[in-house]
């Protein structure tokens, strides 16, 4: 009989440092302990989700106390931890992201190096995608022995859910992420497989996936949703298995998530919930009832052959709210098709609807919740919330 893939679930009430440390240790112990995954002397990259310069309590980024707990465990084994990511908005200075997210303080207090993917250079790698057959991946990934992936449990306007596999999109440095958004059709069905390919490039070095869901984000994620206290720390050696387990708890059919569907259909990958063994605490320890999905979830229900036709009638486009906009120009700089523009630094940006491809990069990176999603008349009827 084929062995099942373990996924551990541990209840963690809050981010009190000692509690987080114990919960992280318990989650990893359920998998056999970190010493079975890494060796003394290895360089281990810790990859959090640092979407943008947001304070930890906003649940946009991986909480620094979870990162700290992993850093200490890696050190205890005699390996060297490094913290790195390619945050959105790094063009304005990555130090601002490190400081706002709490990563700078953790790195300084724990004497760990922070690595900026933007300045480390990138290598070209081939992927199985006809639209983008070659991608650029940070050279940092080649220079470490292993990776510990620490995503944040959140919803996502484009992919419905963002977790373990999606977190590897951050291994693409700089504005190339926006370029790929331009090339790949903005739908979970198309973008999910592309993100899955990015994960598969890194999979051989992944030693552990540890999800921070103590404070999660529901609704209009990945940056403008509502904070939801779920109290969960989850872990697995297999990123797709962990994503599948969490998605089921959220009440989502895993086949609606592009990354899960793509990877699960590949030979040798976890392809069904029956192949996952849940360890740790029972599901009754967690309350996922009425978890709010992003308003764009409806698109995952539309067969791909109908998307182009219905797209003329059922759409959601970003609109800038002038009263909340601070003219930071992040939306202007992040739009891959230049559909957001401003006549000058003193004029509020506007979205040119006819040029917008609905990739939602501007919505994702706006720090001030100044971009809302406006629905077509038919979308208002079909998409509630």
C-alpha positions in Angstrom: 0.0 0.0 0.0 1.3 3.4 -1.0 2.5 5.5 2.0 0.5 8.6 2.8 1.9 12.1 3.0 1.8 13.5 6.6 0.4 17.0 7.3 0.4 18.2 10.9 -2.1 20.7 12.4 -1.4 22.5 15.7 -3.6 25.0 17.5 -1.8 28.2 18.3 -3.9 30.9 20.1 -1.7 33.9 19.4 1.8 35.1 18.6 3.2 35.1 22.1 6.8 34.1 21.4 7.1 31.1 23.8 3.7 29.8 22.6 4.7 30.1 18.9 8.0 28.4 19.5 6.3 25.5 21.2 3.6 25.2 18.5 6.1 25.3 15.7 8.2 22.6 17.5 5.1 20.4 17.9 4.1 20.8 14.3 7.5 19.7 13.1 7.8 17.0 15.7 4.7 15.4 14.2 6.7 15.0 11.0 9.7 13.3 12.7 11.6 16.5 13.8 13.7 19.0 11.9 16.8 16.9 12.3 15.3 14.4 9.8 15.1 17.2 7.2 18.3 19.2 7.6 21.9 18.5 8.6 24.5 20.4 10.6 26.6 22.7 8.4 23.9 23.3 5.8 22.8 26.7 4.6 19.0 26.8 4.8 17.0 29.6 3.2 13.9 30.6 5.2 11.4 31.9 2.7 8.5 33.8 4.2 5.7 35.6 2.4 6.7 39.3 2.4 4.2 40.6 -0.1 4.8 44.3 0.9 5.7 46.6 3.7 2.9 45.8 6.1 2.9 45.5 9.9 2.5 41.9 11.1 -0.9 42.4 12.7 -2.4 43.1 9.2 -2.0 39.4 8.3 -0.5 40.3 4.9 2.9 38.8 5.6 4.3 35.9 7.5 4.5 36.8 11.2 8.1 37.4 12.4 7.6 35.2 15.5 7.0 32.2 13.3 10.2 33.0 11.4 12.1 33.4 14.6 10.9 30.0 15.9 12.2 28.3 12.7 15.5 30.3 12.8 16.2 29.0 16.3 15.4 25.4 15.4 17.7 25.5 12.4 20.5 26.9 14.6 19.9 24.3 17.2 20.8 21.6 14.7 24.0 23.4 13.7 22.8 24.6 10.3 22.9 28.3 9.1 19.6 30.0 8.5 19.2 32.8 6.0 16.0 34.9 5.5 15.2 36.0 1.9 12.3 36.9 -0.4 11.5 39.2 -3.3 8.9 41.5 -1.8 6.4 43.6 -3.8 7.4 47.2 -3.8 11.1 46.4 -3.3 11.8 49.0 -6.0 11.2 51.6 -3.3 13.7 50.0 -1.1 13.7 46.6 0.4 14.9 47.8 3.9 11.4 49.4 4.3 9.8 46.0 3.8 12.2 44.3 6.2 11.5 46.9 8.9 7.7 47.1 8.5 7.2 43.3 8.4 9.4 42.7 11.5 12.0 40.7 9.6 14.8 43.2 10.2 14.3 43.0 14.0 14.3 39.2 14.0 17.4 39.0 11.8 19.2 41.5 14.0 18.2 39.8 17.3 18.9 36.3 16.0 22.1 37.3 14.1 20.7 36.0 10.7 21.5 37.4 7.3 18.7 39.0 5.3 19.0 38.3 1.6 17.6 40.6 -1.1 16.7 38.6 -4.1 16.6 41.8 -6.3 20.4 42.3 -6.0 21.5 38.6 -5.9 21.0 38.1 -9.6 19.0 35.5 -11.4 19.4 32.4 -13.6 17.2 31.4 -16.6 15.3 28.2 -16.1 13.0 26.4 -18.6 9.4 25.6 -17.6 6.6 23.7 -19.2 4.5 26.7 -20.4 4.0 27.7 -24.0 3.5 31.4 -23.2 6.5 31.8 -20.9 8.9 28.9 -21.6 11.8 30.5 -19.7 11.7 32.2 -16.3 14.3 33.9 -14.1 14.8 32.5 -10.7 17.0 34.1 -8.0 20.5 32.8 -7.8 20.1 32.6 -4.1 18.2 29.3 -4.6 21.3 27.8 -6.2 23.6 28.9 -3.3 21.7 27.2 -0.5 21.4 23.6 0.5 17.8 23.6 1.4 14.6 25.7 1.8 12.1 26.1 4.6 9.0 27.6 3.1 6.8 29.7 5.5 3.7 31.0 3.7 0.8 33.0 5.1 -2.7 31.5 4.9 -4.6 34.0 2.8 -7.2 34.3 0.0 -6.1 35.7 -3.3 -8.1 37.6 -5.9 -6.5 35.9 -8.9 -5.7 32.4 -7.6 -8.5 32.2 -4.9 -6.0 30.9 -2.3 -2.4 31.6 -1.8 -0.3 29.2 0.3 2.7 26.9 0.1 3.1 26.5 -3.7 2.1 30.1 -4.5 4.8 31.4 -2.1 7.5 30.3 -4.5 6.4 32.9 -7.0 8.5 35.1 -4.7 11.7 33.4 -6.0 11.3 35.5 -9.2 13.1 38.7 -8.5 11.9 42.2 -9.1 9.5 43.4 -11.8 9.7 40.2 -13.8 6.8 38.9 -11.7 4.6 41.6 -13.3 6.0 40.8 -16.8 4.8 37.2 -16.3 1.4 38.4 -15.2 1.2 40.2 -18.5 2.1 37.1 -20.5 -0.2 34.6 -18.7 -4.0 35.0 -19.0 -5.4 36.4 -15.7 -7.3 33.3 -14.5 -6.7 30.7 -11.8 -6.9 28.0 -14.5 -4.0 29.5 -16.5 -1.9 31.2 -13.9 -2.1 28.3 -11.4 -0.2 25.9 -13.7 2.5 28.5 -14.3 3.0 29.0 -10.6 3.1 25.3 -10.2 6.0 25.1 -12.6 7.9 27.7 -10.5 7.4 25.6 -7.4 8.6 22.4 -9.3 11.8 24.2 -10.1 12.5 24.6 -6.4 10.9 21.5 -5.0 14.1 19.4 -4.8 15.5 21.8 -2.2 12.3 22.1 -0.1 12.9 20.5 3.3 9.8 21.8 5.1 6.7 23.8 4.5 5.3 25.6 7.6 2.1 27.6 7.3 1.3 30.6 9.4 -2.4 30.6 9.9 -2.6 32.0 13.4 -3.9 35.2 12.0 -5.1 34.5 8.4 -6.7 36.7 5.8 -10.1 36.0 4.3 -12.2 37.9 1.7 -10.4 40.4 -0.5 -6.9 39.0 -0.2 -4.0 38.9 -0.5 -3.6 42.4 1.0 -7.0 44.1 1.4 -9.0 41.3 3.1 -10.1 40.9 6.7 -8.0 39.4 9.4 -9.3 36.1 10.6 -8.0 34.4 13.7 -7.8 30.7 12.8 -5.1 29.7 15.3 -3.4 27.2 13.1 0.2 26.3 12.5 0.4 23.5 9.8 3.4 21.7 8.4 4.3 19.1 5.8 7.3 18.1 3.7 5.0 18.3 0.6 3.8 21.8 -0.3 0.9 20.6 -2.4 -0.3 18.2 0.2 -0.4 21.0 2.8 -2.2 23.3 0.4 -4.8 20.6 -0.3 -5.4 19.9 3.4 -5.9 23.6 4.2 -8.1 24.3 1.2 -10.4 21.4 2.2 -10.7 22.9 5.7 -11.6 26.2 4.1 -14.5 24.5 2.3 -13.0 24.9 -1.2 -12.9 22.1 -3.7 -9.1 21.6 -4.3 -9.7 21.1 -8.0 -10.8 24.8 -8.1 -7.2 25.9 -7.1 -5.0 26.0 -10.2 -1.8 25.1 -8.5 -3.3 22.1 -6.7 -5.1 20.8 -9.8 -2.0 21.1 -11.9 0.5 19.5 -9.5 -1.9 16.8 -8.4 -2.3 15.7 -12.0 1.4 15.1 -12.4 2.8 11.6 -12.0 4.2 11.0 -8.6 2.6 13.9 -6.8 -0.1 13.9 -4.1 -3.2 13.6 -6.2 -6.0 13.1 -3.7 -7.0 13.9 -0.2 -7.0 10.1 0.6 -3.3 10.2 0.3 -2.9 12.7 3.1 -2.5 11.7 6.7 -3.5 14.4 9.2 -1.4 14.5 12.4 -1.4 16.6 15.5 -4.7 18.0 16.7 -8.1 17.1 15.4 -10.0 19.2 12.9 -12.5 20.1 15.7 -9.8 22.3 17.2 -10.1 24.8 14.4 -13.1 26.9 13.2 -13.1 27.6 9.5 -16.9 28.1 9.3 -18.1 30.7 6.9 -14.6 31.5 5.7 -15.0 34.3 3.2 -13.6 33.8 -0.3 -12.5 36.6 -2.6 -15.2 38.1 -4.7 -13.4 36.7 -7.8 -13.9 33.1 -6.8 -16.8 32.9 -9.2 -14.4 32.8 -12.2 -13.1 29.4 -11.0 -16.5 27.9 -11.7 -16.6 29.0 -15.3 -15.4 26.4 -17.8 -12.3 27.7 -19.6 -14.0 27.5 -23.0 -16.6 30.0 -21.8 -14.2 32.5 -20.1 -13.4 34.5 -23.2 -17.1 34.8 -24.1 -18.4 35.6 -20.6 -15.5 37.9 -19.9 -17.3 40.6 -22.0 -20.2 40.6 -19.5 -18.9 39.3 -16.2 -15.8 41.2 -15.1 -14.2 42.9 -12.1 -11.9 45.9 -12.7 -9.8 47.8 -10.2 -10.8 51.4 -9.4 -8.7 53.8 -7.4 -10.4 55.6 -4.4 -9.0 59.1 -4.5 -9.8 59.8 -0.8 -7.6 56.9 0.3 -4.9 57.2 -2.4 -1.6 58.7 -1.1 0.1 59.0 -4.6 2.7 56.5 -3.7 2.6 55.4 -7.4 3.0 51.7 -6.5 0.0 50.8 -8.7 1.5 52.8 -11.6 4.9 51.1 -11.2 3.5 47.6 -10.7 1.0 47.4 -13.6 2.4 45.1 -16.3 0.4 46.7 -19.1 0.6 50.3 -18.0 -3.2 50.5 -17.5 -2.7 52.7 -14.4 -1.4 56.1 -15.1 -1.0 59.5 -13.5 -0.3 62.8 -15.3 2.1 63.8 -12.6 3.2 62.9 -9.0 0.7 65.3 -7.7 -2.3 63.9 -9.6 -4.2 60.8 -8.4 -3.6 57.8 -10.6 -6.5 56.3 -12.6 -7.2 52.9 -14.1 -7.7 52.8 -17.9 -10.4 50.1 -17.9 -10.0 49.2 -21.6 -6.3 48.5 -21.1 -6.7 46.5 -17.8 -6.1 42.8 -18.0 -7.5 42.1 -14.5 -4.3 40.7 -13.2 -5.0 42.6 -9.9 -1.3 43.4 -9.3 -2.3 47.0 -8.4 -4.9 45.8 -5.9 -2.5 43.3 -4.5 0.3 45.8 -3.8 -1.7 48.8 -2.7 -0.8 49.4 1.0 -3.6 51.8 1.7 -6.6 49.8 0.5 -7.2 52.6 -2.0 -8.1 50.2 -4.8 -11.5 48.5 -4.9 -12.8 46.0 -7.4 -15.8 47.3 -9.4 -18.1 44.6 -10.9 -20.1 44.6 -14.1 -23.8 44.7 -13.9 -24.1 40.9 -14.5 -21.2 40.2 -12.1 -23.2 42.1 -9.4 -26.0 39.6 -9.9 -23.8 36.5 -10.1 -21.1 37.4 -7.5 -22.3 38.2 -4.1 -20.1 39.8 -1.4 
